[in-house]
Amino acid sequence: MAEVGKPLVDIDVEGDGAVEEVGEVLTEAPVVATVVTTPVMSAPPRDERVLSLATPAVRRVCKENGVDITAVKGTGKDGRVLKEDVLRFVAEGSTGERVEVIGEESSPASTLAYPVVPLAEDKTVPLTGIQKAMFKSMTRSLTIPHFGFSDEFILDATSEYRAQLNAHIARDPIRFPFTKISYMPIFIKSLSVALADYPIVNSQVLADDPSDVNTIKLRYRAAHNIGVAMDTPGGLVVPNIKYVQQKSVLDIACDLHRLQELGKRNAIPPADFKDGTVTLSNIGTVGGTYASPVVVTSEVAIAVLGKMMRVPRFEEVAGRQTDKVVGRWVMPVSWSADHRVIDGATIARFCQRWKALVEAPALLGAELK
């Protein structure tokens, strides 16, 4: 029997459906930022009764402010914690510090470690180290004419493949430093296989004097050092995973895990920022679908992954579209390429090749040597 004033149901939503990892790209220079610390609230033993009484809205406010709800004294009926109780608890101060955790699937609001206090007056501050690197690299990128191309990937088979990999990881937990992988290692490996067929996407323009086309050269790079944009406490950085063409999906997952853990402490070594050849950026963890990424001068292409969504699509049988509508997991993908050396048809064909490998993991397995 439902009681007046009591919540009827408590729903927990997990974010496994969304593609994990990072925001937009932004720097080609090695950057090591200063660790940022923010208040953290004391964490006494959890009281499940307090959790059950709190509404989802109150728990969201706790998450946004890094507050353990069991540490808050509720003033509502039967000791229920109200929104005002949480804000009062935050205003009264804290007892410790913690480093902000990055790379989690969350809304922009949930990344705030404390309430935003409006400025009383204007103030002028210098750029941070990462902002300086971003300013320089993006200013140089203004010299590059960009060509944009967008498509959407159907990830139903990819989701099943990822589930099988995570089941394998769960059966051998000692072997791996993580309990599950995101989609990103699959995307990265598939991209490397596609690069083997379209090496120009992995190339670099060498132009000491851009006004003299007779001196301009194109360097085709053997290594697939694929950059991954990461949102860290110090800002957005783009380390890269070296020699992807020589690694398995699980090898790539280990490298990605290492970079993510170091990123949480702003401790990614400068060597991990050097010699990137092409970049993937994931805005899907924050939200959004399509974007217009900016190519840095040391590369000729960059892709942005949008939010993975369950949407209706007409079913295809044996390559032919039927009138039956079914649900499909769809991810928008946006490319920008240096239009001085890559034409639209090339980036479109390359994206279709990458898409085929991502959508059919069996094909990806058949391509590996």
JOZILIN-V161196 format. One record per pair of residues at least 24 apart in sequence whose C-alpha atoms are under 10 Angstrom apart, sorted by the first residue. I is the first residue (numbers start at 1). J is the second residue. D is the distance in Angstrom with one decimal. If there is no record, write none. Layout:
((I J D) (I J D))
This chain:
((5 53 9.5) (5 77 8.2) (5 78 9.9) (6 52 9.1) (6 53 7.2) (6 54 9.5) (6 55 9.4) (6 77 9.5) (6 78 9.9) (6 80 9.8) (7 52 8.1) (7 53 7.2) (7 54 8.4) (7 55 7.3) (7 56 9.7) (9 52 9.1) (9 55 9.8) (10 51 9.5) (10 52 7.2) (10 53 9.3) (10 54 9.3) (10 55 8.1) (10 56 7.8) (11 56 8.3) (12 56 9.0) (14 105 9.5) (15 104 9.3) (15 105 6.7) (15 106 8.6) (15 285 9.4) (16 105 8.8) (16 182 8.3) (16 183 9.9) (17 105 10.0) (17 159 8.5) (17 182 9.6) (17 183 9.7) (17 307 9.6) (17 308 7.1) (17 309 8.0) (17 310 9.0) (17 329 8.7) (18 105 7.5) (18 182 8.8) (18 183 8.8) (18 284 7.2) (18 285 6.7) (18 286 9.9) (18 287 9.8) (18 306 9.6) (18 307 6.7) (18 308 5.4) (18 309 7.6) (18 329 9.7) (18 331 9.3) (19 105 8.4) (19 182 6.5) (19 183 5.9) (19 184 7.2) (19 282 7.8) (19 283 9.2) (19 284 6.5) (19 285 6.4) (19 305 8.4) (19 306 8.4) (19 307 7.0) (19 308 6.2) (19 309 9.7) (19 331 8.6) (20 103 7.3) (20 104 7.4) (20 105 6.6) (20 181 8.9) (20 182 5.6) (20 183 6.8) (20 184 6.8) (20 282 7.5) (20 283 9.2) (20 284 7.6) (20 285 5.9) (20 286 9.6) (20 305 10.0) (20 307 9.5) (20 308 9.8) (21 102 9.0) (21 103 5.4) (21 104 7.4) (21 105 7.9) (21 182 8.0) (21 183 9.0) (21 184 7.3) (21 228 8.3) (21 229 7.9) (21 230 6.8) (21 231 8.2) (21 256 9.5) (21 260 8.7) (21 280 10.0) (21 281 8.1) (21 282 6.0) (21 283 8.1) (21 284 8.2) (21 285 6.5) (21 286 9.3) (21 305 9.8) (22 102 8.7) (22 103 6.0) (22 104 8.6) (22 105 9.0) (22 228 7.7) (22 229 5.7) (22 230 4.7) (22 231 5.6) (22 232 9.1) (22 236 8.5) (22 237 9.5) (22 238 9.7) (22 260 10.0) (22 280 9.2) (22 281 6.3) (22 282 4.8) (22 283 6.0) (22 284 7.7) (22 285 6.5) (22 286 7.8) (22 304 9.9) (22 305 9.3) (23 103 8.8) (23 228 9.2) (23 229 6.1) (23 230 6.2) (23 231 6.1) (23 232 9.9) (23 236 7.3) (23 237 9.3) (23 238 9.9) (23 280 9.5) (23 281 5.9) (23 282 5.1) (23 283 4.5) (23 284 7.7) (23 285 7.5) (23 286 7.1) (23 287 9.4) (23 304 8.6) (23 305 9.1) (23 306 9.8) (24 228 9.3) (24 229 6.1) (24 230 7.9) (24 231 8.4) (24 236 7.5) (24 237 9.0) (24 238 9.1) (24 279 10.0) (24 280 8.6) (24 281 5.2) (24 282 6.5) (24 283 6.1) (24 284 9.9) (24 291 9.1) (24 292 9.7) (24 293 7.2) (24 294 9.0) (24 303 9.5) (24 304 7.3) (24 305 9.3) (25 134 9.1) (25 138 10.0) (25 227 9.1) (25 228 8.1) (25 229 5.2) (25 230 8.0) (25 231 9.4) (25 236 7.1) (25 237 7.2) (25 238 6.6) (25 279 7.8) (25 280 7.9) (25 281 5.9) (25 282 8.8) (25 283 9.5) (25 293 7.2) (25 294 7.4) (25 295 8.7) (25 296 9.1) (25 302 8.5) (25 303 9.4) (25 304 8.6) (26 130 9.0) (26 131 9.0) (26 133 8.4) (26 134 5.6) (26 135 8.7) (26 137 7.7) (26 138 7.3) (26 229 7.6) (26 230 9.6) (26 235 9.6) (26 236 6.6) (26 237 6.6) (26 238 7.1) (26 281 9.5) (26 293 9.0) (26 294 7.9) (26 295 9.0) (26 296 8.2) (27 130 7.8) (27 131 8.7) (27 132 9.3) (27 133 6.1) (27 134 4.9) (27 135 8.4) (27 136 8.4) (27 137 6.0) (27 138 7.6) (27 229 8.9) (27 236 7.9) (27 237 6.2) (27 238 6.3) (27 239 9.3) (27 273 9.1) (27 295 9.9) (27 296 7.6) (28 133 7.6) (28 134 7.8) (28 136 9.3) (28 137 6.5) (28 138 9.2) (28 227 9.5) (28 237 8.3) (28 238 7.0) (28 239 8.7) (28 273 7.2) (28 274 7.9) (28 275 9.0) (28 276 8.0) (28 295 9.8) (28 296 6.7) (28 297 8.3) (28 298 7.5) (28 299 9.2) (29 130 8.8) (29 132 9.8) (29 133 6.2) (29 134 8.1) (29 136 9.1) (29 137 7.7) (29 237 8.9) (29 238 8.6) (29 239 9.5) (29 270 8.8) (29 273 6.7) (29 274 7.5) (29 275 9.8) (30 130 9.0) (30 133 8.3) (30 237 8.5) (30 238 8.6) (30 239 8.2) (30 268 9.3) (30 269 8.3) (30 270 5.2) (30 271 7.7) (30 272 7.9) (30 273 5.1) (30 274 6.7) (31 129 7.2) (31 130 6.2) (31 131 9.8) (31 132 9.8) (31 133 7.5) (31 134 9.8) (31 234 9.6) (31 235 9.7) (31 236 9.7) (31 237 7.3) (31 238 9.0) (31 239 9.3) (31 266 9.2) (31 267 9.6) (31 268 8.4) (31 269 8.5) (31 270 6.7) (31 272 9.9) (31 273 7.6) (32 129 8.0) (32 130 7.9) (32 234 8.3) (32 235 9.8) (32 237 9.0) (32 263 9.5) (32 266 6.4) (32 267 6.6) (32 268 6.8) (32 269 7.4) (32 270 7.1) (32 273 9.8) (33 128 8.6) (33 129 6.8) (33 130 7.0) (33 232 9.0) (33 233 8.3) (33 234 5.3) (33 235 7.8) (33 237 9.6) (33 263 9.6) (33 265 9.0) (33 266 5.6) (33 267 7.7) (33 268 9.1) (34 128 9.7) (34 129 9.0) (34 233 8.5) (34 234 6.3) (34 235 9.9) (34 265 8.6) (34 266 6.5) (34 267 8.7) (35 99 7.4) (35 100 9.0) (35 232 9.5) (35 233 6.9) (35 234 6.7) (35 263 9.8) (35 264 8.6) (35 265 6.1) (35 266 5.8) (35 267 8.4) (36 97 9.9) (36 98 8.7) (36 99 6.3) (36 100 7.2) (36 232 9.6) (36 233 6.0) (36 234 6.7) (36 264 9.7) (36 265 8.4) (36 266 8.5) (37 96 9.8) (37 97 6.2) (37 98 5.6) (37 99 4.9) (37 100 6.7) (37 113 9.5) (37 233 8.6) (37 265 9.9) (38 66 9.2) (38 94 9.8) (38 96 8.6) (38 97 5.6) (38 98 5.8) (38 99 6.5) (38 100 7.0) (38 112 9.8) (38 113 6.5) (38 114 7.9) (39 65 9.0) (39 66 7.9) (39 67 9.4) (39 90 9.3) (39 93 8.1) (39 94 6.1) (39 95 7.6) (39 96 6.0) (39 97 4.7) (39 98 6.4) (39 99 8.8) (39 100 9.5) (39 113 7.4) (39 114 7.7) (40 65 8.5) (40 66 6.1) (40 67 6.9) (40 68 8.8) (40 90 9.5) (40 93 9.2) (40 94 6.2) (40 95 7.0) (40 96 5.5) (40 97 5.1) (40 98 5.9) (40 99 9.0) (40 100 9.6) (40 113 8.4) (40 114 9.4) (41 65 9.1) (41 66 6.9) (41 67 5.5) (41 68 6.5) (41 69 9.4) (41 71 7.7) (41 72 9.5) (41 89 9.0) (41 90 8.3) (41 93 8.4) (41 94 5.4) (41 95 6.2) (41 96 6.7) (41 97 8.2) (41 98 9.4) (42 67 8.0) (42 68 7.1) (42 69 9.9) (42 70 9.3) (42 71 6.7) (42 72 9.7) (42 94 7.3) (42 95 6.3) (42 96 7.3) (42 97 9.7) (43 67 8.4) (43 68 5.9) (43 69 8.6) (43 70 7.3) (43 71 6.2) (43 72 9.9) (44 68 8.2) (44 69 9.5) (44 70 6.7) (44 71 6.3) (45 70 7.4) (45 71 8.7) (46 70 5.7) (46 71 8.5) (47 71 9.3) (49 78 10.0) (49 79 9.4) (49 80 9.1) (50 74 8.5) (50 78 9.4) (50 79 7.6) (50 80 6.6) (50 81 7.3) (51 80 8.8) (51 81 8.8) (52 80 8.9) (53 77 9.2) (53 78 8.3) (53 79 8.1) (53 80 5.4) (53 81 7.3) (53 82 9.6) (54 79 9.5) (54 80 6.0) (54 81 5.8) (54 82 7.3) (54 83 9.3) (55 80 8.8) (55 81 8.4) (55 82 8.2) (55 83 9.2) (57 82 9.2) (57 83 7.8) (58 82 6.3) (58 83 5.3) (58 84 9.0) (58 85 9.3) (58 86 7.7) (58 87 10.0) (59 83 8.6) (59 86 9.2) (60 109 9.8) (60 110 8.0) (61 86 7.3) (61 87 8.3) (61 109 9.7) (61 110 8.4) (61 115 9.8) (62 86 6.6) (62 87 8.7) (62 89 10.0) (62 90 9.3) (62 110 9.5) (63 109 9.8) (63 110 6.7) (63 111 8.9) (63 112 9.1) (63 113 8.7) (64 106 9.9) (64 107 9.6) (64 108 9.6) (64 109 6.7) (64 110 4.4) (64 111 6.5) (64 112 5.7) (64 113 6.3) (64 114 7.3) (64 115 8.4) (65 90 7.5) (65 109 9.7) (65 110 7.8) (65 111 8.6) (65 112 6.5) (65 113 5.0) (65 114 4.9) (65 115 6.9) (66 90 9.1) (66 98 9.7) (66 100 9.5) (66 110 9.1) (66 111 9.4) (66 112 8.4) (66 113 6.0) (66 114 7.5) (67 94 9.6) (67 113 9.2) (67 114 9.5) (87 114 9.8) (87 115 8.5) (90 114 7.7) (90 115 8.2) (91 115 8.9) (99 233 7.9) (99 264 7.3) (99 265 7.1) (99 266 9.7) (100 232 8.3) (100 233 6.1) (100 234 9.7) (100 264 7.0) (100 265 8.4) (101 231 9.7) (101 232 7.9) (101 233 7.5) (101 260 9.8) (101 261 9.2) (101 263 9.0) (101 264 5.7) (101 265 8.6) (102 230 8.3) (102 231 6.2) (102 232 5.6) (102 233 6.9) (102 260 8.0) (102 261 9.0) (102 263 7.7) (102 264 5.9) (102 265 9.4) (103 230 7.1) (103 231 6.3) (103 232 7.6) (103 233 10.0) (103 260 7.5) (103 261 9.7) (103 263 9.1) (103 264 8.4) (103 285 8.0) (103 286 9.5) (104 231 9.6) (104 285 7.5) (104 286 9.1) (105 284 8.6) (105 285 5.0) (105 286 6.9) (105 287 9.4) (106 284 9.8) (106 285 6.5) (106 286 6.1) (106 287 8.6) (107 285 7.8) (107 286 5.5) (107 287 7.2) (108 285 9.5) (108 286 6.3) (108 287 8.5) (109 286 9.8) (111 233 10.0) (111 286 9.9) (128 234 8.7) (128 235 9.0) (129 234 8.9) (129 235 9.2) (130 234 7.5) (130 235 6.4) (130 236 7.5) (130 237 7.6) (131 234 9.7) (131 235 8.0) (131 236 8.9) (133 237 9.7) (134 236 9.0) (134 237 9.1) (137 294 9.9) (137 295 9.4) (137 296 6.4) (137 297 7.5) (137 298 9.5) (138 294 7.6) (138 295 8.4) (138 296 6.9) (138 297 8.8) (139 296 9.4) (139 297 9.9) (140 295 9.7) (140 296 7.5) (140 297 6.7) (141 294 7.1) (141 295 6.3) (141 296 5.4) (141 297 5.8) (141 298 9.5) (141 338 9.7) (142 294 8.9) (142 295 9.1) (142 296 9.1) (142 297 9.3) (143 210 9.6) (143 296 9.8) (143 297 8.5) (143 338 9.9) (144 294 9.1) (144 295 7.6) (144 296 8.4) (144 297 7.6) (144 300 9.1) (144 337 9.0) (144 338 6.1) (144 339 7.5) (144 340 7.5) (145 294 10.0) (145 295 9.3) (145 336 9.6) (145 337 8.3) (145 338 6.0) (145 339 5.5) (145 340 6.7) (145 341 9.8) (146 292 9.2) (146 293 9.2) (146 294 7.7) (146 295 7.5) (146 300 9.4) (146 301 9.1) (146 335 9.6) (146 336 6.0) (146 337 5.6) (146 338 5.2) (146 339 5.5) (146 340 8.3) (146 342 9.6) (147 292 9.4) (147 295 9.9) (147 301 9.4) (147 335 8.0) (147 336 5.4) (147 337 5.2) (147 338 6.5) (147 339 5.4) (147 340 9.2) (147 342 8.4) (147 343 7.9) (147 344 6.9) (147 347 8.9) (148 291 9.3) (148 292 7.0) (148 293 8.6) (148 294 9.9) (148 301 9.8) (148 302 9.9) (148 303 9.7) (148 334 7.2) (148 335 5.5) (148 336 4.5) (148 337 6.6) (148 338 9.3) (148 339 9.1) (148 344 8.1) (148 347 8.9) (148 348 9.6) (149 290 9.9) (149 291 9.9) (149 292 9.0) (149 303 9.3) (149 333 8.4) (149 334 5.8) (149 335 5.0) (149 336 6.5) (149 337 8.4) (149 344 7.7) (149 345 9.8) (149 347 7.4) (149 348 6.9) (149 351 8.7) (150 290 7.4) (150 291 8.8) (150 292 9.4) (150 303 9.2) (150 304 9.4) (150 332 7.4) (150 333 5.6) (150 334 4.4) (150 335 6.1) (150 336 8.9) (150 347 10.0) (150 348 8.5) (150 351 8.8) (151 290 9.0) (151 331 8.6) (151 332 6.0) (151 333 5.4) (151 334 6.6) (151 335 8.7) (151 348 9.0) (151 351 8.1) (151 352 8.7) (151 355 8.9) (152 289 9.6) (152 290 9.5) (152 305 9.4) (152 306 9.1) (152 308 9.7) (152 329 10.0) (152 330 6.4) (152 331 5.4) (152 332 4.3) (152 333 5.6) (152 334 8.5) (152 355 8.4) (153 305 9.8) (153 308 9.2) (153 328 9.9) (153 329 8.3) (153 330 5.6) (153 331 5.2) (153 332 6.4) (153 333 7.2) (153 352 9.5) (153 354 9.6) (153 355 6.2) (153 356 8.7) (153 358 7.7) (153 359 6.8) (154 308 9.3) (154 309 9.8) (154 310 9.8) (154 313 9.9) (154 328 6.7) (154 329 5.7) (154 330 4.7) (154 331 6.6) (154 332 9.1) (154 355 8.5) (154 356 9.6) (154 358 8.5) (154 359 6.0) (154 360 9.4) (155 183 9.6) (155 308 8.5) (155 309 9.6) (155 310 9.7) (155 328 7.5) (155 329 5.3) (155 330 5.9) (155 331 7.2) (155 355 9.7) (155 358 7.5) (155 359 5.7) (155 360 8.7) (155 361 10.0) (156 310 9.7) (156 327 9.4) (156 328 6.4) (156 329 5.6) (156 330 8.1) (156 359 7.6) (156 360 9.3) (157 328 10.0) (157 329 9.3) (157 358 8.6) (157 359 6.2) (157 360 6.4) (157 361 7.1) (157 362 9.2) (158 183 8.0) (158 186 8.3) (158 187 9.6) (158 329 9.4) (158 357 9.5) (158 358 6.6) (158 359 5.9) (158 360 6.9) (158 361 6.3) (158 362 9.6) (159 183 8.0) (159 329 8.5) (159 359 9.3) (159 361 9.7) (160 361 9.3) (161 186 9.2) (161 359 9.9) (161 360 9.1) (161 361 6.7) (161 362 8.8) (162 186 8.0) (162 361 9.4) (165 249 9.3) (165 250 8.5) (169 250 9.3) (176 250 8.7) (176 251 9.7) (176 253 9.3) (176 254 7.5) (177 253 9.5) (177 254 7.1) (177 257 7.8) (177 258 8.8) (178 253 8.7) (178 254 7.9) (178 257 7.4) (178 258 9.9) (180 253 9.1) (181 249 9.5) (181 250 8.3) (181 252 9.9) (181 253 6.5) (181 254 9.0) (181 256 9.5) (181 257 8.8) (182 253 8.1) (182 256 9.8) (182 257 10.0) (183 249 9.9) (183 253 9.4) (183 358 9.7) (184 228 9.1) (184 249 9.3) (184 252 9.0) (184 253 8.0) (184 256 8.6) (184 280 9.1) (184 281 9.9) (184 282 8.9) (184 305 9.8) (185 244 9.9) (185 248 8.8) (185 249 5.5) (185 250 7.3) (185 251 8.6) (185 252 5.6) (185 253 5.4) (185 254 9.0) (185 255 9.3) (185 256 7.6) (185 257 10.0) (186 248 9.2) (186 249 5.9) (186 250 8.8) (186 252 8.5) (186 253 8.6) (186 357 9.3) (186 358 7.2) (186 361 8.6) (186 364 9.3) (187 249 9.0) (187 280 9.0) (187 305 9.9) (187 354 8.4) (187 355 9.2) (187 357 8.7) (187 358 6.4) (187 359 9.9) (188 224 9.8) (188 225 10.0) (188 226 7.2) (188 227 9.2) (188 228 9.0) (188 241 9.1) (188 244 7.7) (188 245 9.6) (188 249 8.1) (188 252 7.8) (188 253 9.5) (188 279 9.5) (188 280 8.0) (188 354 9.8) (188 358 9.5) (189 224 9.8) (189 226 9.4) (189 244 6.6) (189 245 7.3) (189 246 9.5) (189 247 7.9) (189 248 7.3) (189 249 6.1) (189 250 9.7) (189 251 9.9) (189 252 7.6) (189 253 9.9) (189 354 9.7) (189 357 9.3) (189 358 9.1) (189 364 8.6) (189 368 9.6) (190 244 9.8) (190 245 9.5) (190 249 9.0) (190 353 9.1) (190 354 6.1) (190 355 8.4) (190 356 9.0) (190 357 5.7) (190 358 6.1) (190 359 9.7) (190 361 8.7) (190 363 9.8) (190 364 6.6) (190 365 9.6) (190 367 9.5) (190 368 9.7) (191 224 9.3) (191 226 8.7) (191 244 9.2) (191 245 9.3) (191 278 9.6) (191 280 9.4) (191 350 9.3) (191 351 8.9) (191 353 8.8) (191 354 5.7) (191 355 8.8) (191 357 8.2) (191 358 8.4) (192 223 9.6) (192 224 6.4) (192 225 9.0) (192 226 8.1) (192 243 9.2) (192 244 6.4) (192 245 5.7) (192 246 9.4) (192 247 9.8) (192 278 9.7) (192 354 8.6) (193 224 9.5) (193 244 9.1) (193 245 7.0) (193 353 9.0) (193 354 7.8) (193 357 8.2) (193 364 7.9) (193 367 7.4) (193 368 7.8) (194 349 10.0) (194 350 6.8) (194 351 8.3) (194 352 9.2) (194 353 6.0) (194 354 5.3) (194 355 9.1) (194 356 9.4) (194 357 7.9) (194 364 9.7) (194 367 9.8) (195 224 7.9) (195 245 9.1) (195 278 9.7) (195 350 7.8) (195 351 9.9) (195 353 9.1) (195 354 8.4) (196 222 9.2) (196 224 9.1) (196 245 8.5) (197 350 8.0) (197 353 8.6) (197 354 10.0) (198 346 8.1) (198 347 8.9) (198 349 8.9) (198 350 6.4) (198 351 9.9) (198 353 9.2) (199 224 9.6) (199 350 9.7) (200 300 8.3) (200 301 9.5) (200 341 8.4) (200 342 7.6) (200 346 9.0) (200 347 9.6) (200 350 9.9) (201 277 8.6) (201 278 7.5) (201 299 8.3) (201 300 6.3) (201 301 6.2) (201 302 9.1) (201 337 8.2) (201 338 9.3) (201 341 9.4) (201 342 7.7) (201 346 8.8) (201 347 7.8) (201 350 8.2) (202 226 9.2) (202 276 9.3) (202 277 5.5) (202 278 6.0) (202 279 9.7) (202 299 7.3) (202 300 7.1) (202 301 7.7) (203 277 6.9) (203 278 8.4) (203 298 8.7) (203 299 6.6) (203 300 6.5) (203 301 8.9) (203 341 9.6) (204 277 7.6) (204 278 9.5) (204 297 8.0) (204 298 5.9) (204 299 5.3) (204 300 6.2) (204 301 9.6) (204 338 9.9) (204 341 9.6) (205 297 7.7) (205 298 7.2) (205 299 7.4) (205 300 7.5) (205 338 9.2) (205 340 9.2) (205 341 8.1) (206 297 9.4) (206 298 8.7) (218 341 8.5) (220 277 9.8) (221 275 9.9) (221 277 7.6) (222 277 9.6) (223 275 9.1) (223 276 9.1) (223 277 7.8) (224 275 9.5) (224 276 8.0) (224 277 6.3) (224 278 7.8) (225 272 9.7) (225 273 9.9) (225 274 9.0) (225 275 6.9) (225 276 5.0) (225 277 5.3) (225 278 7.0) (225 279 8.6) (226 275 9.2) (226 276 6.0) (226 277 6.0) (226 278 5.2) (226 279 5.6) (226 280 7.3) (226 302 9.9) (227 272 9.2) (227 273 8.2) (227 274 9.6) (227 275 9.2) (227 276 5.8) (227 277 7.2) (227 278 6.0) (227 279 4.3) (227 280 6.0) (227 281 8.2) (227 302 9.1) (228 256 8.6) (228 259 9.5) (228 273 10.0) (228 276 9.5) (228 278 9.0) (228 279 5.9) (228 280 5.2) (228 281 5.9) (228 282 8.2) (229 279 7.5) (229 280 6.6) (229 281 5.0) (229 282 7.2) (229 283 9.4) (229 304 9.6) (230 259 8.9) (230 260 7.8) (230 263 7.6) (230 264 9.8) (230 280 9.9) (230 281 7.9) (230 282 8.5) (231 260 9.3) (231 263 8.0) (231 264 8.9) (231 282 10.0) (232 260 8.7) (232 262 9.4) (232 263 5.6) (232 264 6.0) (232 265 8.0) (232 266 6.7) (232 267 9.9) (233 263 7.9) (233 264 6.7) (233 265 7.7) (233 266 6.9) (234 263 8.8) (234 264 9.0) (234 265 8.9) (234 266 6.4) (235 263 9.8) (235 266 9.0) (236 263 9.8) (237 263 8.7) (237 266 9.7) (237 268 9.4) (237 273 8.4) (238 268 10.0) (238 272 8.7) (238 273 6.5) (238 274 9.5) (238 276 8.7) (238 279 8.0) (238 280 9.1) (238 281 8.7) (239 263 9.4) (239 268 7.8) (239 269 8.9) (239 270 8.5) (239 271 8.6) (239 272 5.2) (239 273 4.4) (239 274 7.6) (239 275 9.5) (239 276 7.7) (239 279 9.3) (240 271 9.2) (240 272 5.8) (240 273 6.0) (240 274 7.6) (240 275 8.0) (240 276 5.8) (240 277 8.5) (240 278 8.8) (240 279 8.0) (240 280 9.5) (241 272 7.4) (241 273 9.1) (241 274 10.0) (241 275 9.9) (241 276 8.1) (241 277 9.9) (242 272 8.1) (242 273 9.9) (242 274 9.5) (242 275 8.5) (242 276 8.0) (242 277 9.5) (245 368 9.3) (245 369 9.8) (246 368 9.7) (246 369 9.3) (247 368 9.9) (248 368 8.8) (275 299 9.6) (277 301 8.6) (277 302 9.5) (278 302 6.0) (278 303 8.4) (279 303 6.4) (279 304 8.5) (280 304 5.9) (280 305 7.4) (280 334 10.0) (280 335 9.4) (281 305 6.1) (281 306 8.9) (281 333 9.9) (281 334 9.7) (282 306 6.4) (282 307 8.2) (282 333 9.4) (283 307 6.9) (284 308 6.7) (284 309 9.6) (284 331 8.5) (284 332 8.9) (284 333 9.9) (288 332 9.1) (289 331 7.8) (289 332 5.7) (289 333 7.8) (289 334 8.7) (290 331 9.5) (290 332 6.2) (290 333 6.6) (290 334 5.8) (290 335 9.3) (291 332 9.3) (291 333 8.3) (291 334 6.0) (291 335 8.4) (291 336 9.3) (292 334 6.9) (292 335 7.4) (292 336 6.7) (293 334 7.7) (293 335 7.1) (293 336 6.0) (293 337 9.1) (294 335 9.3) (294 336 6.7) (294 337 8.5) (294 338 9.5) (295 335 9.5) (295 336 6.6) (295 337 6.7) (295 338 7.0) (296 337 9.8) (296 338 9.2) (297 338 8.9) (299 337 8.9) (299 338 8.2) (300 336 8.3) (300 337 5.6) (300 338 4.9) (300 339 8.4) (300 340 9.1) (300 341 8.0) (300 342 7.8) (301 335 7.1) (301 336 5.7) (301 337 4.3) (301 338 6.3) (301 339 9.5) (301 342 8.8) (301 347 8.8) (302 334 8.4) (302 335 5.8) (302 336 5.5) (302 337 6.6) (302 338 9.3) (303 333 6.8) (303 334 5.5) (303 335 4.4) (303 336 6.5) (303 337 8.8) (303 351 9.6) (304 332 8.4) (304 333 5.8) (304 334 5.1) (304 335 6.4) (304 336 8.6) (305 331 7.0) (305 332 6.1) (305 333 4.8) (305 334 6.6) (305 335 9.1) (306 330 9.3) (306 331 5.9) (306 332 4.9) (306 333 6.0) (306 334 7.9) (307 331 6.0) (307 332 6.8) (307 333 9.2) (308 332 7.3) (308 333 10.0))
